[in-house]
């Protein structure tokens, strides 16, 4: 089963736009969660990582719920999903 993906972002974050552009280019289905627009998403991010820096990709499978920070790491991971 494919993982469920959610990207935590803010509108003014250049690194977030870099990752979102990659998502679009690769044609992946990723839920975008704006932590400025939804307090629950911000709280979820903080509770999981004890910080609120973005972008962070949440990768949910039956076995685990993983939070991946760092735009380059996220893009590298996303590229593995289409190769």
N, CA, C and O atoms as a CHARMM CRD file, in Angstrom:
* protein
*
  332
    1    1 UNK  N      0.83500  -1.19500   0.00000 PROA 1      0.00000
    2    1 UNK  CA     0.00000   0.00000   0.00000 PROA 1      0.00000
    3    1 UNK  C      0.87200   1.24800   0.00000 PROA 1      0.00000
    4    1 UNK  O      1.88600   1.30800   0.69600 PROA 1      0.00000
    5    2 UNK  N      0.47600   2.23200  -0.77700 PROA 2      0.00000
    6    2 UNK  CA     1.21800   3.48400  -0.84200 PROA 2      0.00000
    7    2 UNK  C      1.02300   4.27900   0.43900 PROA 2      0.00000
    8    2 UNK  O     -0.04200   4.22300   1.05400 PROA 2      0.00000
    9    3 UNK  N      2.05100   5.02000   0.84000 PROA 3      0.00000
   10    3 UNK  CA     1.89700   5.83900   2.05000 PROA 3      0.00000
   11    3 UNK  C      0.96800   7.02100   1.79100 PROA 3      0.00000
   12    3 UNK  O      0.85000   7.50200   0.66400 PROA 3      0.00000
   13    4 UNK  N      0.31300   7.47800   2.85600 PROA 4      0.00000
   14    4 UNK  CA    -0.47400   8.70200   2.79600 PROA 4      0.00000
   15    4 UNK  C      0.48900   9.84600   3.09300 PROA 4      0.00000
   16    4 UNK  O      1.21200   9.80800   4.08800 PROA 4      0.00000
   17    5 UNK  N      0.50100  10.85500   2.24000 PROA 5      0.00000
   18    5 UNK  CA     1.45200  11.95700   2.37500 PROA 5      0.00000
   19    5 UNK  C      0.74000  13.27100   2.66400 PROA 5      0.00000
   20    5 UNK  O     -0.28000  13.58700   2.05300 PROA 5      0.00000
   21    6 UNK  N      1.29600  14.03000   3.60500 PROA 6      0.00000
   22    6 UNK  CA     0.79700  15.36800   3.90900 PROA 6      0.00000
   23    6 UNK  C      2.00200  16.28100   4.10700 PROA 6      0.00000
   24    6 UNK  O      2.91000  15.96700   4.87600 PROA 6      0.00000
   25    7 UNK  N      2.00100  17.41400   3.40700 PROA 7      0.00000
   26    7 UNK  CA     3.09300  18.37100   3.50600 PROA 7      0.00000
   27    7 UNK  C      2.63400  19.56800   4.33300 PROA 7      0.00000
   28    7 UNK  O      1.65400  20.23000   3.99000 PROA 7      0.00000
   29    8 UNK  N      3.34600  19.84100   5.41900 PROA 8      0.00000
   30    8 UNK  CA     3.05800  20.96800   6.30000 PROA 8      0.00000
   31    8 UNK  C      3.87200  22.16300   5.82000 PROA 8      0.00000
   32    8 UNK  O      5.09500  22.08800   5.70400 PROA 8      0.00000
   33    9 UNK  N      3.17200  23.28100   5.54000 PROA 9      0.00000
   34    9 UNK  CA     3.79700  24.44400   4.90900 PROA 9      0.00000
   35    9 UNK  C      3.27100  25.74200   5.50800 PROA 9      0.00000
   36    9 UNK  O      2.32300  25.75100   6.29400 PROA 9      0.00000
   37   10 UNK  N      3.92100  26.84700   5.10800 PROA 10     0.00000
   38   10 UNK  CA     3.38500  28.19200   5.29800 PROA 10     0.00000
   39   10 UNK  C      3.42900  28.88000   3.93700 PROA 10     0.00000
   40   10 UNK  O      4.26200  28.52800   3.10100 PROA 10     0.00000
   41   11 UNK  N      2.55300  29.85000   3.69800 PROA 11     0.00000
   42   11 UNK  CA     2.46300  30.46700   2.38000 PROA 11     0.00000
   43   11 UNK  C      3.72800  31.21500   1.92900 PROA 11     0.00000
   44   11 UNK  O      4.00400  31.28500   0.73100 PROA 11     0.00000
   45   12 UNK  N      4.47900  31.76200   2.85500 PROA 12     0.00000
   46   12 UNK  CA     5.61800  32.60000   2.48100 PROA 12     0.00000
   47   12 UNK  C      6.95200  31.84900   2.47900 PROA 12     0.00000
   48   12 UNK  O      8.00400  32.46300   2.30900 PROA 12     0.00000
   49   13 UNK  N      6.91800  30.54800   2.66500 PROA 13     0.00000
   50   13 UNK  CA     8.13500  29.74600   2.78700 PROA 13     0.00000
   51   13 UNK  C      8.64400  29.31600   1.41200 PROA 13     0.00000
   52   13 UNK  O      7.98100  28.55400   0.71000 PROA 13     0.00000
   53   14 UNK  N      9.81200  29.80500   1.03700 PROA 14     0.00000
   54   14 UNK  CA    10.40200  29.44100  -0.24900 PROA 14     0.00000
   55   14 UNK  C     10.73000  27.96200  -0.35800 PROA 14     0.00000
   56   14 UNK  O     10.56600  27.36400  -1.42200 PROA 14     0.00000
   57   15 UNK  N     11.19200  27.37100   0.73000 PROA 15     0.00000
   58   15 UNK  CA    11.49700  25.94000   0.73000 PROA 15     0.00000
   59   15 UNK  C     10.21800  25.11600   0.53100 PROA 15     0.00000
   60   15 UNK  O     10.23500  24.07100  -0.12000 PROA 15     0.00000
   61   16 UNK  N      9.12500  25.59900   1.09600 PROA 16     0.00000
   62   16 UNK  CA     7.83400  24.92600   0.91500 PROA 16     0.00000
   63   16 UNK  C      7.41600  24.95800  -0.55200 PROA 16     0.00000
   64   16 UNK  O      6.94200  23.95900  -1.09400 PROA 16     0.00000
   65   17 UNK  N      7.59600  26.11300  -1.18700 PROA 17     0.00000
   66   17 UNK  CA     7.23500  26.23400  -2.60100 PROA 17     0.00000
   67   17 UNK  C      8.10800  25.33200  -3.47400 PROA 17     0.00000
   68   17 UNK  O      7.62700  24.77600  -4.46200 PROA 17     0.00000
   69   18 UNK  N      9.36100  25.18600  -3.12500 PROA 18     0.00000
   70   18 UNK  CA    10.27200  24.27200  -3.82800 PROA 18     0.00000
   71   18 UNK  C      9.72400  22.84300  -3.77400 PROA 18     0.00000
   72   18 UNK  O      9.67600  22.16000  -4.79700 PROA 18     0.00000
   73   19 UNK  N      9.31600  22.39400  -2.59800 PROA 19     0.00000
   74   19 UNK  CA     8.78100  21.03400  -2.44400 PROA 19     0.00000
   75   19 UNK  C      7.43900  20.90800  -3.17500 PROA 19     0.00000
   76   19 UNK  O      7.19400  19.90600  -3.84700 PROA 19     0.00000
   77   20 UNK  N      6.57300  21.91300  -3.04800 PROA 20     0.00000
   78   20 UNK  CA     5.27100  21.85300  -3.71900 PROA 20     0.00000
   79   20 UNK  C      5.42800  21.82000  -5.23500 PROA 20     0.00000
   80   20 UNK  O      4.65100  21.16300  -5.92700 PROA 20     0.00000
   81   21 UNK  N      6.42200  22.52100  -5.74700 PROA 21     0.00000
   82   21 UNK  CA     6.70300  22.49800  -7.17900 PROA 21     0.00000
   83   21 UNK  C      7.13200  21.09600  -7.62300 PROA 21     0.00000
   84   21 UNK  O      6.71700  20.61400  -8.67700 PROA 21     0.00000
   85   22 UNK  N      7.95500  20.46200  -6.81700 PROA 22     0.00000
   86   22 UNK  CA     8.38300  19.09300  -7.11300 PROA 22     0.00000
   87   22 UNK  C      7.19100  18.14500  -7.10800 PROA 22     0.00000
   88   22 UNK  O      7.07500  17.28600  -7.98200 PROA 22     0.00000
   89   23 UNK  N      6.30700  18.29700  -6.12900 PROA 23     0.00000
   90   23 UNK  CA     5.10300  17.46100  -6.04600 PROA 23     0.00000
   91   23 UNK  C      4.29200  17.59900  -7.32600 PROA 23     0.00000
   92   23 UNK  O      3.83300  16.60700  -7.89400 PROA 23     0.00000
   93   24 UNK  N      4.12100  18.83700  -7.77200 PROA 24     0.00000
   94   24 UNK  CA     3.35800  19.09500  -8.99400 PROA 24     0.00000
   95   24 UNK  C      4.06000  18.48700 -10.21000 PROA 24     0.00000
   96   24 UNK  O      3.41900  17.84100 -11.03800 PROA 24     0.00000
   97   25 UNK  N      5.36800  18.69100 -10.31800 PROA 25     0.00000
   98   25 UNK  CA     6.12500  18.15800 -11.44900 PROA 25     0.00000
   99   25 UNK  C      6.06200  16.63600 -11.51700 PROA 25     0.00000
  100   25 UNK  O      6.00500  16.06300 -12.60500 PROA 25     0.00000
  101   26 UNK  N      6.07200  15.98300 -10.36000 PROA 26     0.00000
  102   26 UNK  CA     6.04800  14.52300 -10.31100 PROA 26     0.00000
  103   26 UNK  C      4.63500  13.95400 -10.41100 PROA 26     0.00000
  104   26 UNK  O      4.45900  12.75100 -10.60600 PROA 26     0.00000
  105   27 UNK  N      3.63100  14.81900 -10.27700 PROA 27     0.00000
  106   27 UNK  CA     2.24200  14.37500 -10.36600 PROA 27     0.00000
  107   27 UNK  C      1.80400  13.53000  -9.18800 PROA 27     0.00000
  108   27 UNK  O      0.99000  12.61800  -9.33600 PROA 27     0.00000
  109   28 UNK  N      2.34600  13.83300  -8.01400 PROA 28     0.00000
  110   28 UNK  CA     2.02600  13.05800  -6.82000 PROA 28     0.00000
  111   28 UNK  C      0.79800  13.61800  -6.10200 PROA 28     0.00000
  112   28 UNK  O      0.48700  14.80500  -6.20000 PROA 28     0.00000
  113   29 UNK  N      0.11500  12.73800  -5.38300 PROA 29     0.00000
  114   29 UNK  CA    -1.02100  13.16100  -4.56900 PROA 29     0.00000
  115   29 UNK  C     -0.52500  13.37000  -3.14200 PROA 29     0.00000
  116   29 UNK  O     -0.23800  12.41500  -2.42200 PROA 29     0.00000
  117   30 UNK  N     -0.43200  14.63200  -2.75300 PROA 30     0.00000
  118   30 UNK  CA     0.04300  14.99700  -1.42100 PROA 30     0.00000
  119   30 UNK  C     -0.89900  16.05900  -0.86500 PROA 30     0.00000
  120   30 UNK  O     -1.15500  17.07300  -1.51400 PROA 30     0.00000
  121   31 UNK  N     -1.40200  15.82500   0.31700 PROA 31     0.00000
  122   31 UNK  CA    -2.25900  16.81300   0.96600 PROA 31     0.00000
  123   31 UNK  C     -1.37700  17.95200   1.47200 PROA 31     0.00000
  124   31 UNK  O     -0.37300  17.71200   2.14300 PROA 31     0.00000
  125   32 UNK  N     -1.75100  19.18700   1.15200 PROA 32     0.00000
  126   32 UNK  CA    -1.00300  20.36400   1.60700 PROA 32     0.00000
  127   32 UNK  C     -1.71800  20.92200   2.83600 PROA 32     0.00000
  128   32 UNK  O     -2.91200  21.21800   2.79900 PROA 32     0.00000
  129   33 UNK  N     -0.96300  21.05800   3.91900 PROA 33     0.00000
  130   33 UNK  CA    -1.52100  21.57600   5.17100 PROA 33     0.00000
  131   33 UNK  C     -0.81900  22.86900   5.56600 PROA 33     0.00000
  132   33 UNK  O      0.34000  22.86600   5.98000 PROA 33     0.00000
  133   34 UNK  N     -1.54300  23.96600   5.42900 PROA 34     0.00000
  134   34 UNK  CA    -1.03300  25.29200   5.77100 PROA 34     0.00000
  135   34 UNK  C     -1.17100  25.50000   7.27900 PROA 34     0.00000
  136   34 UNK  O     -2.27700  25.65400   7.79500 PROA 34     0.00000
  137   35 UNK  N     -0.05000  25.50100   7.96800 PROA 35     0.00000
  138   35 UNK  CA    -0.09500  25.60300   9.43500 PROA 35     0.00000
  139   35 UNK  C     -0.53100  26.98700   9.91300 PROA 35     0.00000
  140   35 UNK  O     -0.91100  27.14200  11.07300 PROA 35     0.00000
  141   36 UNK  N     -0.48200  27.99800   9.03800 PROA 36     0.00000
  142   36 UNK  CA    -1.00400  29.31400   9.40600 PROA 36     0.00000
  143   36 UNK  C     -2.52900  29.33600   9.35300 PROA 36     0.00000
  144   36 UNK  O     -3.17100  30.06100  10.11300 PROA 36     0.00000
  145   37 UNK  N     -3.10400  28.54300   8.45800 PROA 37     0.00000
  146   37 UNK  CA    -4.55700  28.55900   8.25400 PROA 37     0.00000
  147   37 UNK  C     -5.29900  27.60600   9.17800 PROA 37     0.00000
  148   37 UNK  O     -6.49200  27.78400   9.42000 PROA 37     0.00000
  149   38 UNK  N     -4.60900  26.59800   9.69700 PROA 38     0.00000
  150   38 UNK  CA    -5.28300  25.58800  10.51300 PROA 38     0.00000
  151   38 UNK  C     -4.48500  25.32200  11.78100 PROA 38     0.00000
  152   38 UNK  O     -3.41500  24.71500  11.73800 PROA 38     0.00000
  153   39 UNK  N     -5.00500  25.77500  12.88700 PROA 39     0.00000
  154   39 UNK  CA    -4.30100  25.64500  14.17400 PROA 39     0.00000
  155   39 UNK  C     -4.06800  24.18100  14.55400 PROA 39     0.00000
  156   39 UNK  O     -3.05100  23.85800  15.16700 PROA 39     0.00000
  157   40 UNK  N     -4.98800  23.30700  14.20100 PROA 40     0.00000
  158   40 UNK  CA    -4.82500  21.89000  14.53000 PROA 40     0.00000
  159   40 UNK  C     -3.60100  21.31800  13.81100 PROA 40     0.00000
  160   40 UNK  O     -2.84600  20.54100  14.39700 PROA 40     0.00000
  161   41 UNK  N     -3.40200  21.69300  12.55800 PROA 41     0.00000
  162   41 UNK  CA    -2.21700  21.22700  11.83100 PROA 41     0.00000
  163   41 UNK  C     -0.94000  21.73500  12.49600 PROA 41     0.00000
  164   41 UNK  O      0.04000  20.99800  12.60900 PROA 41     0.00000
  165   42 UNK  N     -0.95100  22.98700  12.93300 PROA 42     0.00000
  166   42 UNK  CA     0.20000  23.54900  13.64200 PROA 42     0.00000
  167   42 UNK  C      0.45700  22.77400  14.94200 PROA 42     0.00000
  168   42 UNK  O      1.60200  22.44900  15.25600 PROA 42     0.00000
  169   43 UNK  N     -0.58700  22.48700  15.67600 PROA 43     0.00000
  170   43 UNK  CA    -0.44700  21.73700  16.92600 PROA 43     0.00000
  171   43 UNK  C      0.05800  20.31600  16.67100 PROA 43     0.00000
  172   43 UNK  O      0.91000  19.81700  17.40600 PROA 43     0.00000
  173   44 UNK  N     -0.46900  19.66200  15.62600 PROA 44     0.00000
  174   44 UNK  CA    -0.00400  18.31800  15.27800 PROA 44     0.00000
  175   44 UNK  C      1.48500  18.32600  14.95400 PROA 44     0.00000
  176   44 UNK  O      2.23100  17.44900  15.39100 PROA 44     0.00000
  177   45 UNK  N      1.90600  19.31800  14.19000 PROA 45     0.00000
  178   45 UNK  CA     3.31600  19.44500  13.82500 PROA 45     0.00000
  179   45 UNK  C      4.17500  19.65200  15.06500 PROA 45     0.00000
  180   45 UNK  O      5.21100  19.00600  15.22200 PROA 45     0.00000
  181   46 UNK  N      3.74700  20.54800  15.94100 PROA 46     0.00000
  182   46 UNK  CA     4.51300  20.81300  17.15900 PROA 46     0.00000
  183   46 UNK  C      4.56200  19.58400  18.07500 PROA 46     0.00000
  184   46 UNK  O      5.61500  19.24900  18.61800 PROA 46     0.00000
  185   47 UNK  N      3.43600  18.92800  18.23800 PROA 47     0.00000
  186   47 UNK  CA     3.38900  17.75200  19.10900 PROA 47     0.00000
  187   47 UNK  C      4.29000  16.62900  18.59500 PROA 47     0.00000
  188   47 UNK  O      4.87600  15.89100  19.38600 PROA 47     0.00000
  189   48 UNK  N      4.39800  16.50400  17.30600 PROA 48     0.00000
  190   48 UNK  CA     5.22000  15.44300  16.72300 PROA 48     0.00000
  191   48 UNK  C      6.70700  15.77800  16.75400 PROA 48     0.00000
  192   48 UNK  O      7.53800  14.89200  16.95200 PROA 48     0.00000
  193   49 UNK  N      7.04900  17.06100  16.55800 PROA 49     0.00000
  194   49 UNK  CA     8.45200  17.42600  16.38600 PROA 49     0.00000
  195   49 UNK  C      9.00200  18.36700  17.44400 PROA 49     0.00000
  196   49 UNK  O     10.21100  18.59400  17.50400 PROA 49     0.00000
  197   50 UNK  N      8.13400  18.91300  18.27400 PROA 50     0.00000
  198   50 UNK  CA     8.52400  19.90200  19.29800 PROA 50     0.00000
  199   50 UNK  C      9.12500  21.16300  18.67800 PROA 50     0.00000
  200   50 UNK  O      9.92300  21.86300  19.30200 PROA 50     0.00000
  201   51 UNK  N      8.72600  21.43200  17.44600 PROA 51     0.00000
  202   51 UNK  CA     9.08600  22.66700  16.73300 PROA 51     0.00000
  203   51 UNK  C      8.10400  22.84000  15.58600 PROA 51     0.00000
  204   51 UNK  O      7.39200  21.90600  15.21700 PROA 51     0.00000
  205   52 UNK  N      8.07200  24.04000  15.02800 PROA 52     0.00000
  206   52 UNK  CA     7.08100  24.31800  13.98700 PROA 52     0.00000
  207   52 UNK  C      7.70300  24.74100  12.66700 PROA 52     0.00000
  208   52 UNK  O      7.02100  25.32200  11.82300 PROA 52     0.00000
  209   53 UNK  N      8.97400  24.46100  12.47700 PROA 53     0.00000
  210   53 UNK  CA     9.60300  24.82100  11.20300 PROA 53     0.00000
  211   53 UNK  C      9.03000  23.94900  10.08800 PROA 53     0.00000
  212   53 UNK  O      8.71000  22.77800  10.29000 PROA 53     0.00000
  213   54 UNK  N      8.91200  24.55000   8.91900 PROA 54     0.00000
  214   54 UNK  CA     8.38800  23.86100   7.74000 PROA 54     0.00000
  215   54 UNK  C      9.37600  24.04300   6.59200 PROA 54     0.00000
  216   54 UNK  O     10.21800  24.93800   6.66600 PROA 54     0.00000
  217   55 UNK  N      9.31300  23.24800   5.55300 PROA 55     0.00000
  218   55 UNK  CA     8.34700  22.19200   5.28900 PROA 55     0.00000
  219   55 UNK  C      8.68100  20.91000   6.03700 PROA 55     0.00000
  220   55 UNK  O      9.83600  20.62300   6.35100 PROA 55     0.00000
  221   56 UNK  N      7.62200  20.15100   6.30800 PROA 56     0.00000
  222   56 UNK  CA     7.75500  18.81900   6.89800 PROA 56     0.00000
  223   56 UNK  C      6.76400  17.91200   6.18000 PROA 56     0.00000
  224   56 UNK  O      5.58900  18.24700   6.03300 PROA 56     0.00000
  225   57 UNK  N      7.25400  16.76700   5.73800 PROA 57     0.00000
  226   57 UNK  CA     6.40000  15.78500   5.08000 PROA 57     0.00000
  227   57 UNK  C      6.01300  14.71700   6.09600 PROA 57     0.00000
  228   57 UNK  O      6.87300  14.10200   6.72800 PROA 57     0.00000
  229   58 UNK  N      4.72500  14.50900   6.24200 PROA 58     0.00000
  230   58 UNK  CA     4.22100  13.44400   7.12400 PROA 58     0.00000
  231   58 UNK  C      3.90700  12.23500   6.25500 PROA 58     0.00000
  232   58 UNK  O      3.10900  12.31000   5.32100 PROA 58     0.00000
  233   59 UNK  N      4.54100  11.13600   6.57700 PROA 59     0.00000
  234   59 UNK  CA     4.41000   9.90100   5.80200 PROA 59     0.00000
  235   59 UNK  C      3.70900   8.87900   6.70300 PROA 59     0.00000
  236   59 UNK  O      4.28000   8.41500   7.69000 PROA 59     0.00000
  237   60 UNK  N      2.48700   8.54100   6.35800 PROA 60     0.00000
  238   60 UNK  CA     1.69400   7.64000   7.18400 PROA 60     0.00000
  239   60 UNK  C      1.46000   6.32500   6.45400 PROA 60     0.00000
  240   60 UNK  O      0.93900   6.29700   5.33900 PROA 60     0.00000
  241   61 UNK  N      1.85500   5.24100   7.10400 PROA 61     0.00000
  242   61 UNK  CA     1.59500   3.88900   6.60400 PROA 61     0.00000
  243   61 UNK  C      0.90000   3.11100   7.71400 PROA 61     0.00000
  244   61 UNK  O      0.67900   3.63200   8.80700 PROA 61     0.00000
  245   62 UNK  N      0.55900   1.86400   7.42400 PROA 62     0.00000
  246   62 UNK  CA    -0.05100   1.01600   8.45400 PROA 62     0.00000
  247   62 UNK  C      0.91500   0.77100   9.60900 PROA 62     0.00000
  248   62 UNK  O      0.49400   0.57500  10.74900 PROA 62     0.00000
  249   63 UNK  N      2.21100   0.78300   9.30800 PROA 63     0.00000
  250   63 UNK  CA     3.22400   0.46500  10.31400 PROA 63     0.00000
  251   63 UNK  C      3.72500   1.66200  11.11200 PROA 63     0.00000
  252   63 UNK  O      4.09400   1.51900  12.27800 PROA 63     0.00000
  253   64 UNK  N      3.74200   2.84800  10.49100 PROA 64     0.00000
  254   64 UNK  CA     4.34700   3.99400  11.18100 PROA 64     0.00000
  255   64 UNK  C      3.78200   5.32200  10.70700 PROA 64     0.00000
  256   64 UNK  O      3.11900   5.41200   9.67400 PROA 64     0.00000
  257   65 UNK  N      4.06600   6.34200  11.49300 PROA 65     0.00000
  258   65 UNK  CA     3.74600   7.73100  11.18000 PROA 65     0.00000
  259   65 UNK  C      5.06300   8.47900  11.29100 PROA 65     0.00000
  260   65 UNK  O      5.54500   8.73400  12.39500 PROA 65     0.00000
  261   66 UNK  N      5.64500   8.83000  10.15600 PROA 66     0.00000
  262   66 UNK  CA     6.98600   9.41800  10.12300 PROA 66     0.00000
  263   66 UNK  C      6.90600  10.87300   9.67500 PROA 66     0.00000
  264   66 UNK  O      6.13700  11.21400   8.77600 PROA 66     0.00000
  265   67 UNK  N      7.70500  11.72400  10.30700 PROA 67     0.00000
  266   67 UNK  CA     7.74500  13.15400   9.98600 PROA 67     0.00000
  267   67 UNK  C      9.12300  13.47000   9.41000 PROA 67     0.00000
  268   67 UNK  O     10.13400  13.30900  10.09400 PROA 67     0.00000
  269   68 UNK  N      9.16800  13.91800   8.16000 PROA 68     0.00000
  270   68 UNK  CA    10.43500  14.18200   7.48600 PROA 68     0.00000
  271   68 UNK  C     10.61800  15.68300   7.24800 PROA 68     0.00000
  272   68 UNK  O      9.88100  16.27500   6.45900 PROA 68     0.00000
  273   69 UNK  N     11.59300  16.30700   7.92300 PROA 69     0.00000
  274   69 UNK  CA    11.90000  17.71500   7.67500 PROA 69     0.00000
  275   69 UNK  C     12.91500  17.85100   6.53600 PROA 69     0.00000
  276   69 UNK  O     13.34400  16.85600   5.95300 PROA 69     0.00000
  277   70 UNK  N     13.28500  19.07700   6.23300 PROA 70     0.00000
  278   70 UNK  CA    14.33600  19.40700   5.25900 PROA 70     0.00000
  279   70 UNK  C     13.87700  19.20700   3.81400 PROA 70     0.00000
  280   70 UNK  O     13.65200  18.08400   3.36300 PROA 70     0.00000
  281   71 UNK  N     13.74600  20.32000   3.10900 PROA 71     0.00000
  282   71 UNK  CA    13.21200  20.29800   1.74700 PROA 71     0.00000
  283   71 UNK  C     13.98400  19.36400   0.81500 PROA 71     0.00000
  284   71 UNK  O     13.36700  18.64800   0.02700 PROA 71     0.00000
  285   72 UNK  N     15.29800  19.35200   0.88300 PROA 72     0.00000
  286   72 UNK  CA    16.07400  18.47600  -0.01300 PROA 72     0.00000
  287   72 UNK  C     15.81600  17.00600   0.27800 PROA 72     0.00000
  288   72 UNK  O     15.70000  16.19900  -0.64500 PROA 72     0.00000
  289   73 UNK  N     15.72700  16.65400   1.55300 PROA 73     0.00000
  290   73 UNK  CA    15.42300  15.26700   1.92400 PROA 73     0.00000
  291   73 UNK  C     14.03500  14.87500   1.44100 PROA 73     0.00000
  292   73 UNK  O     13.82500  13.76100   0.96100 PROA 73     0.00000
  293   74 UNK  N     13.08800  15.80000   1.57200 PROA 74     0.00000
  294   74 UNK  CA    11.71800  15.53600   1.12800 PROA 74     0.00000
  295   74 UNK  C     11.69500  15.30900  -0.37900 PROA 74     0.00000
  296   74 UNK  O     11.09000  14.34600  -0.85200 PROA 74     0.00000
  297   75 UNK  N     12.34500  16.18500  -1.13400 PROA 75     0.00000
  298   75 UNK  CA    12.37300  16.05500  -2.59600 PROA 75     0.00000
  299   75 UNK  C     13.04900  14.74400  -3.00900 PROA 75     0.00000
  300   75 UNK  O     12.58100  14.06400  -3.92200 PROA 75     0.00000
  301   76 UNK  N     14.13200  14.39600  -2.34800 PROA 76     0.00000
  302   76 UNK  CA    14.80900  13.13700  -2.64200 PROA 76     0.00000
  303   76 UNK  C     13.87000  11.95100  -2.39900 PROA 76     0.00000
  304   76 UNK  O     13.80500  11.03100  -3.21400 PROA 76     0.00000
  305   77 UNK  N     13.15200  11.97500  -1.28900 PROA 77     0.00000
  306   77 UNK  CA    12.19700  10.91600  -0.97800 PROA 77     0.00000
  307   77 UNK  C     11.08800  10.85900  -2.03100 PROA 77     0.00000
  308   77 UNK  O     10.75100   9.78100  -2.52000 PROA 77     0.00000
  309   78 UNK  N     10.52100  12.01900  -2.38100 PROA 78     0.00000
  310   78 UNK  CA     9.43300  12.05400  -3.36200 PROA 78     0.00000
  311   78 UNK  C      9.87700  11.47900  -4.70100 PROA 78     0.00000
  312   78 UNK  O      9.10700  10.79100  -5.37100 PROA 78     0.00000
  313   79 UNK  N     11.10300  11.75500  -5.08500 PROA 79     0.00000
  314   79 UNK  CA    11.61800  11.22100  -6.35000 PROA 79     0.00000
  315   79 UNK  C     11.69500   9.69800  -6.33500 PROA 79     0.00000
  316   79 UNK  O     11.56300   9.06600  -7.38300 PROA 79     0.00000
  317   80 UNK  N     11.90300   9.10200  -5.17100 PROA 80     0.00000
  318   80 UNK  CA    11.96800   7.64300  -5.09000 PROA 80     0.00000
  319   80 UNK  C     10.59100   7.01900  -5.31500 PROA 80     0.00000
  320   80 UNK  O     10.49700   5.84500  -5.67200 PROA 80     0.00000
  321   81 UNK  N      9.53900   7.78100  -5.11200 PROA 81     0.00000
  322   81 UNK  CA     8.18600   7.25100  -5.27000 PROA 81     0.00000
  323   81 UNK  C      7.79200   7.07200  -6.72600 PROA 81     0.00000
  324   81 UNK  O      6.87100   6.31500  -7.03600 PROA 81     0.00000
  325   82 UNK  N      8.48200   7.76300  -7.61700 PROA 82     0.00000
  326   82 UNK  CA     8.12800   7.67200  -9.04100 PROA 82     0.00000
  327   82 UNK  C      9.17200   6.92600  -9.86900 PROA 82     0.00000
  328   82 UNK  O      8.96600   6.70200 -11.06200 PROA 82     0.00000
  329   83 UNK  N     10.29200   6.54000  -9.25000 PROA 83     0.00000
  330   83 UNK  CA    11.31500   5.83800 -10.03000 PROA 83     0.00000
  331   83 UNK  C     11.12600   4.35400  -9.99800 PROA 83     0.00000
  332   83 UNK  O     11.90500   3.61900 -10.60600 PROA 83     0.00000
